Amino acid sequence: MSSEIWKPIKGYEGLYEVSSLGRIKSMPKKFIRNGAVTHFEEKILTPSDSHGYRSVVLTKNGIHKTHSVHRLVALAFIQNPNNYTQINHKDENKSNNRVENLEWCTHSYNMNYGTLQERKGKANGVPVYQYTKSGDFVKKYPSLKSAAVSNGFQSSPIQNCCCGRSKTSYGFIWKY
């Protein structure tokens, strides 16, 4: 288990910090209200859920702004020499904002990452079944790649059929 490291949040130094485990905390503060000093202790914020992503509201000079936790973690802990604009959750779990689960990436990489992992799994070990157009069983293949190579076909049209994007491919029905 990795130890938790805290860093100030850029633009909110002295007010909030972000941790390598994906937690956000407000720093101790004191205010004068109606002539009395009010103290606020350090507090771990409870993020809200926005479409599966965790977010927090940070306040500075009376202005409230919502921030994605994964972005705050990446900005504080992950170098971005290519100036990528998006952050990928490597395990596809949007609420896992630990630094080791995040990476800067392009929009296209981020959009294709999950389906790429799924396609890799299906290409390398999920059985594929071949049927005639009338629905008669022809053959079972150990993988998508095996089905394509055995028949001299490209794998992507077979995959499109298996995933329901097309009804047939190369004159056959294909299913996982």
C-alpha positions in Angstrom: 0.0 0.0 0.0 1.4 3.4 -1.0 1.8 6.1 1.7 -0.3 9.2 1.3 1.5 12.3 0.2 -0.2 15.7 0.4 0.4 18.7 -1.9 -1.1 22.2 -2.1 -3.7 22.7 -4.8 -2.5 25.2 -7.3 -4.5 28.4 -7.0 -5.7 27.4 -3.6 -2.4 27.3 -1.7 -2.9 27.5 2.1 -6.6 26.7 1.6 -6.8 23.1 0.2 -4.5 20.2 -0.4 -4.8 17.0 -2.6 -3.3 13.6 -1.8 -1.7 10.9 -3.8 -4.6 8.7 -2.8 -7.2 11.0 -4.3 -8.4 12.8 -1.2 -8.9 16.5 -0.8 -8.7 18.4 2.5 -9.4 22.0 3.6 -6.7 23.5 5.7 -7.3 25.0 9.1 -8.6 28.6 8.9 -9.8 31.3 11.2 -12.4 34.0 10.4 -13.6 37.1 12.2 -17.4 37.1 12.2 -19.3 39.8 14.0 -16.2 40.7 16.0 -15.6 37.1 17.1 -12.8 34.8 15.9 -14.1 31.5 14.4 -11.8 28.6 13.9 -12.2 25.8 11.3 -10.1 22.7 11.7 -8.5 20.7 8.9 -11.2 18.6 7.2 -11.3 15.9 4.6 -13.9 16.8 2.0 -16.5 14.4 0.9 -16.7 14.4 -2.9 -19.9 14.4 -4.8 -20.6 12.2 -7.8 -21.0 13.7 -11.3 -21.6 11.0 -13.9 -19.4 8.6 -12.1 -16.6 11.1 -11.6 -15.8 12.5 -8.1 -15.8 16.2 -7.7 -15.4 18.8 -4.9 -16.3 22.4 -4.5 -13.4 24.7 -3.6 -13.9 28.2 -2.4 -11.6 31.2 -2.6 -12.5 34.8 -1.9 -16.2 33.8 -1.7 -16.1 32.2 -5.2 -17.2 28.6 -5.4 -15.8 26.4 -8.1 -16.3 22.7 -8.8 -13.2 20.6 -9.6 -12.8 17.0 -10.7 -10.8 15.1 -8.1 -8.9 13.1 -10.8 -7.8 16.4 -12.4 -6.6 17.9 -9.1 -4.6 14.7 -8.5 -3.0 14.6 -11.9 -2.2 18.3 -11.9 -0.4 17.9 -8.5 1.4 14.6 -9.0 1.8 13.6 -12.7 4.1 15.4 -15.1 2.5 16.3 -18.4 5.4 17.1 -20.9 3.1 16.6 -23.9 0.5 19.0 -22.6 -2.3 16.4 -22.9 -5.7 17.7 -21.9 -7.4 14.5 -20.6 -6.8 12.1 -17.8 -7.4 8.3 -18.2 -8.4 6.0 -15.3 -6.2 3.0 -16.1 -8.6 0.5 -14.3 -11.7 2.1 -15.9 -13.0 2.9 -12.4 -13.9 6.6 -12.4 -13.9 6.8 -8.6 -10.4 5.4 -8.2 -8.4 8.6 -8.2 -5.1 7.2 -6.8 -2.1 8.7 -8.6 -0.9 5.3 -9.9 -4.3 4.8 -11.6 -4.2 8.0 -13.6 -2.4 9.1 -16.7 -2.4 12.1 -19.0 -3.6 11.3 -22.5 -5.2 12.6 -25.7 -9.0 12.7 -26.2 -8.9 9.8 -28.8 -6.8 7.6 -26.5 -9.2 8.3 -23.6 -12.2 7.5 -25.7 -10.7 4.2 -27.0 -8.9 3.0 -23.9 -11.8 1.0 -22.4 -12.9 -0.6 -25.7 -9.2 -1.3 -26.5 -8.9 -3.3 -23.3 -12.1 -5.1 -24.1 -11.0 -5.8 -27.7 -7.7 -7.2 -26.5 -9.4 -9.6 -24.2 -11.8 -10.8 -26.8 -9.2 -11.2 -29.5 -7.0 -13.3 -27.2 -9.2 -15.9 -25.7 -13.0 -15.5 -25.9 -14.5 -18.2 -28.1 -16.0 -17.2 -31.4 -18.9 -19.2 -33.0 -19.5 -19.3 -36.8 -23.0 -19.9 -38.2 -24.5 -19.9 -41.7 -26.9 -17.1 -42.6 -29.7 -19.5 -41.9 -28.4 -20.0 -38.3 -26.7 -23.4 -38.7 -23.6 -24.0 -36.5 -20.4 -24.2 -38.5 -17.5 -24.1 -36.1 -16.2 -22.9 -32.7 -12.9 -21.0 -32.7 -10.8 -20.4 -29.5 -10.5 -16.6 -30.2 -11.4 -13.8 -32.6 -7.9 -13.9 -34.0 -8.1 -17.7 -34.6 -11.4 -17.3 -36.5 -10.0 -14.7 -38.7 -6.6 -16.4 -39.5 -8.2 -19.8 -40.0 -10.5 -18.4 -42.7 -8.1 -15.8 -44.2 -10.4 -13.0 -43.1 -9.7 -9.7 -41.3 -10.7 -9.8 -37.6 -12.4 -6.4 -37.4 -15.5 -7.3 -39.6 -15.9 -10.5 -37.6 -15.7 -8.5 -34.4 -18.3 -6.0 -35.7 -20.6 -8.9 -36.2 -19.9 -10.4 -32.8 -20.6 -7.0 -31.1 -23.8 -6.5 -33.0 -22.6 -3.7 -35.3 -23.4 -5.8 -38.4 -25.6 -8.8 -38.9 -23.1 -10.8 -41.0 -19.5 -10.8 -42.0 -17.9 -12.7 -44.9 -21.3 -14.4 -45.5 -21.6 -15.8 -42.0 -23.1 -14.9 -38.6 -20.4 -14.6 -35.9 -21.0 -14.6 -32.1 -19.0 -14.6 -28.9 
